């Protein structure tokens, strides 16, 4: 299992029965494939889709139905397709319970940067609406970059998508909850300790009394 699947599987466990859920561009799109069977959620895509399911098998895709990353999706009973104005009315109207967003950086105050890197600014897209409109924001990302530097920071260095917007941070090494008192380490992968996480994390955090092994 690669880190993308591991993170997507863990992120799916954040979803609760009956929620309206937006899956952002990139890694979050895979979450649709790992939603527990006993959980029924309404998946919403910012490009104009409601009530879709996992990725279709090769050859069964429909070119007219796709998620926010233009990847094929399956439509479930009761699904609807509509224009982007209606889609953002759902988001801005506060009808999304949980949004799962990819991130370039997050910090100990729950701020998130997920759209601009030095020399590359493709545009913020719908994330700016989601961090303001969704009731719960789950940020997913690798814990460290290719040079081994922490992407969980004391303060984001890249342009922000949202300030103090994130509720849960899920990486390939750990799960943090963002609280009024700062980050709380809730889960770590097997074989690592809280001290190991401190060694690879620039942000300050406390350790939960019920710290457990990484779920998923």
N, C-alpha and C positions, 0 to 999 in steps of 0.2 A: 504494500500500500504506500503510495507516495504522499508527500506532505499535503498536497492539495485535497486529496480524497479524505485524509485524516481530519483536516480542518473542517471540510464540508460536512462530514459525518457528525462531528462534535457540534457544529453550528445548528444542525437540524434538531438537536435535542433541546434547543432554546425555545422551540415553537410549542405553542399550546393549542389545544383543541378549539376550533371555531375562530381562530385569528385570521385577519387579513394580513398577508405577508408580502412584502416587496423584496425581490432578490436582485441586488445590484449587478453591475457589469463585472466580468472576470470570474474569480473563484466562487462568489456567491451563487452563480447560476447553477453550479453542480449540486447545491443543497436540495434542489427539487428531486434528485435521485435517491435521497437518503432519509426522507421524512418517515418516521416510524408508522407502521401500519395502523396503530390504534389512535393516531392523531390525524384529524381532518382539518386542513387549513385551506383558505382561499388565496391562491397565489395571484399576485397582481404584477404586471409588467408595465413599466413606464411608457413603452411604445404602443400601448393600447390593447391589453388583454387581461381577462379576469377568468379565474378558474381553469388553470392549466396544470399539467402533470409533469412526469419525468421525461427525459430525452427519449425520443422514439428509436426503435431499432433501425439499423441501416436499411434503406429501401422503403421504409414506412413513413418517412418524413413528408410533410406538406410544405412546399416552398412559400405558401401564403401565411404560415403561422410560425412565429419566431419570438424569442425572448429579447431582452434589451441588448444582447450581444449579437443578435441576428443568427443565433443558433436555433435549430429546430426544436419544437416542443410538441407535446401531445395535449389535445383539448379534452377536458373531462365533461361529463354530463352537466349541462347548465352553463357552459362556457360562453363568453361573449367577446367579440372584437369590436373596437371602437377607435375614434380619433384620439390624437394625443392631448387635445384640449380636455376631453372628458377624463382621460387618465390622470392628468395633473390636477383636475378638479377633485378627484378621489384623494390624491396625495395632500394637496394644500388644504383640503377640507377636513383633515384630521381623521380620515377613515382607515388609515393603515395602522395596524397594531404594532407590527415589528418590521423593521427594515434591516437586512443583512448587507453590509457594505464592505467591499475590499478597501484596504488602506495602504498608503505608502508610509505613513507615520501616525502614531497616536501618542498622547502624553498622559501624565498622571492626573491631569485635571479633566480628562475625557474629551479633549479636543482631538479632531481628526483632520488629516491632510490626505486627500486621495485623488487629486486631479492634475497636479503640476509638478514637474521635475525640472531642474536646470536645463535649459535648452530645448525643453519640450513642454508645450502648454496646449493640449488638445481642447481644453474647455471643461468647465466644471460639470456640465450636464445636469441631470436631475437630482444628483446627490444633495445639492444645496436645498432643494425643496424637501427631500426626505429627512434630512437631519432636523428640519424645522417642523415637519408635519407628522412624522411617525411618533408613536408613543414610546417605543423602545428601539434603540439603535445598538446593533451588534456589529462590531468591527472585527474583520478577520484578515490575517496577514502572517507572513513568516516572522519569526521572532527577531531574526538578524538578517542583514543584507549579505550580498556576495562577499563582501570584505570582512564579514563577521561583526559588523557594528550593529548595535541595538537599534531596533525600529520602535521600541517602547521607550519614550523619552521623558525627561523632566518637562520639556516644553517643545512643541513641534517647531521645526526650522523651515518647513515648506509652507506655501500659502494655505491657509486654513479653508476647509470645507464648512466646518462648524466648530464653534467654541463651546466647550463643556457639554457636548452633545451625546457622547457615547455612554452606554450603560454596561456593556460587557465587551471584553477584549479576548479574542480566541486566537492563539498562535499555534505553531507546531510543537511548542514546548510547554505551554501553560494556558490557564484560563484565569483572567482577572475580572473582578467586579469593580466598577467605578462608584465610589461612595462619596458622601460629603466630606469624609475624612481622608480621602485619597484612594489609591489602588489597594485592593485586597486580593492576595493570591489565594485562589480557591482550588485549583487543580494543577498537577504537574504530571508529565509523562513518566512512565515507569523507568526507574534507574537513576532519576535525578532527585536532588534534594532542593530545599528552599535556598540554601546557600549557592547551589549551582545556578539557580535562576537569578539570584542577585549578581552573580559574576558576569552574566550575559545581558543584563538589563540596566539601562541608564536611569530609568525612573525609580523613584522611591516607592516602596510598597510595604504593607504589613502582611502577615500570614494568618489566614483564617484558622480558628480553633478546630474547625472540621475539615481542614485540608485533606484532599483525597486524590487518588490516582485519576489521571485524565480519562474522561468518559468517552464513549463512542466506539 
